[in-house]
Amino acid sequence: MLLNKRITFEIEANKMIDKEIKSNAVFIIPSVSVGFASQQAVDLLICTLDIPFLCHVNANDCFIPMLTTDPYHKDSTKMVTACSAYYSETRNLLIFQFRSDILAHKRVEFVERLQEWIIGMKFQEVILLSTAWAPFRPDPETYINVDVYYMLSKEASKTDEDMRKLRMKKFNTKEMLPKEEQKLTGSGFTLELFKKLDDANVPLIVLIRYCDESMDNRSDAIAQFEALVAMQFERSEIPELRLPYTWER
């Protein structure tokens, strides 16, 4: 248990989740990665499914401080911080959203705290959305029709065959260009968290979209959102795509 001077999201979130979240939930989280397209994909999910706000996540000490208006409801007076949790009781779906960068000197601590909390929560499945820098995508002539790549932990509910049917390509560091040691460039804490949770036998699926560090990655966010929907939900049960009003700016 982390104490006193280190105020953690584990303490506050567990207190909130004990009251409001059913067991065996699915947990979706974005990595803080290149282009912020994964955060935008999470915005699309929250907005389209109208997932209610649950609580502020006490990981703000690990992120660049920020405070902004509710990004999903134009007339709301609610304010949100860098880290927020959203929960649908009917879908038993918990979502974290991060709206700023992780502080460099807090990165290792944050990943450790997140890992410990996830393991303790015993989720039915964890789905991590991530992006990577497009110049290091595998040979585009070979993978031109691949919109999203994936990684599966040993305990993931999906198989390689399941993912192939969805036209996703398995991520393999040996295929990365120009050299293997660059791995998943620009993906933030993706590989660290994957290894930690895989070693802990947590059911985890990672969806990766290659994109550029540009001003507008909405098309990448939509592609990742569509891949997530195809994998995790019945399409007939998903409403028409709803864009956050902030995308109109």
Secondary structure as GFF3:
##gff-version 3
##sequence-region A 1 249
A	DSSP	alpha_helix	9	20	.	.	.	ID=ss1
A	DSSP	beta_strand	26	30	.	.	.	ID=ss2
A	DSSP	three_ten_helix	34	36	.	.	.	ID=ss3
A	DSSP	alpha_helix	37	49	.	.	.	ID=ss4
A	DSSP	beta_strand	53	56	.	.	.	ID=ss5
A	DSSP	three_ten_helix	60	62	.	.	.	ID=ss6
A	DSSP	beta_strand	67	69	.	.	.	ID=ss7
A	DSSP	beta_strand	79	81	.	.	.	ID=ss8
A	DSSP	beta_strand	83	88	.	.	.	ID=ss9
A	DSSP	beta_strand	93	98	.	.	.	ID=ss10
A	DSSP	three_ten_helix	104	106	.	.	.	ID=ss11
A	DSSP	alpha_helix	107	121	.	.	.	ID=ss12
A	DSSP	beta_strand	125	133	.	.	.	ID=ss13
A	DSSP	three_ten_helix	134	136	.	.	.	ID=ss14
A	DSSP	beta_strand	149	152	.	.	.	ID=ss15
A	DSSP	alpha_helix	160	165	.	.	.	ID=ss16
A	DSSP	beta_strand	169	170	.	.	.	ID=ss17
A	DSSP	three_ten_helix	173	175	.	.	.	ID=ss18
A	DSSP	three_ten_helix	180	182	.	.	.	ID=ss19
A	DSSP	alpha_helix	190	199	.	.	.	ID=ss20
A	DSSP	beta_strand	204	211	.	.	.	ID=ss21
A	DSSP	alpha_helix	218	232	.	.	.	ID=ss22
A	DSSP	three_ten_helix	235	237	.	.	.	ID=ss23
A	DSSP	three_ten_helix	245	248	.	.	.	ID=ss24
###
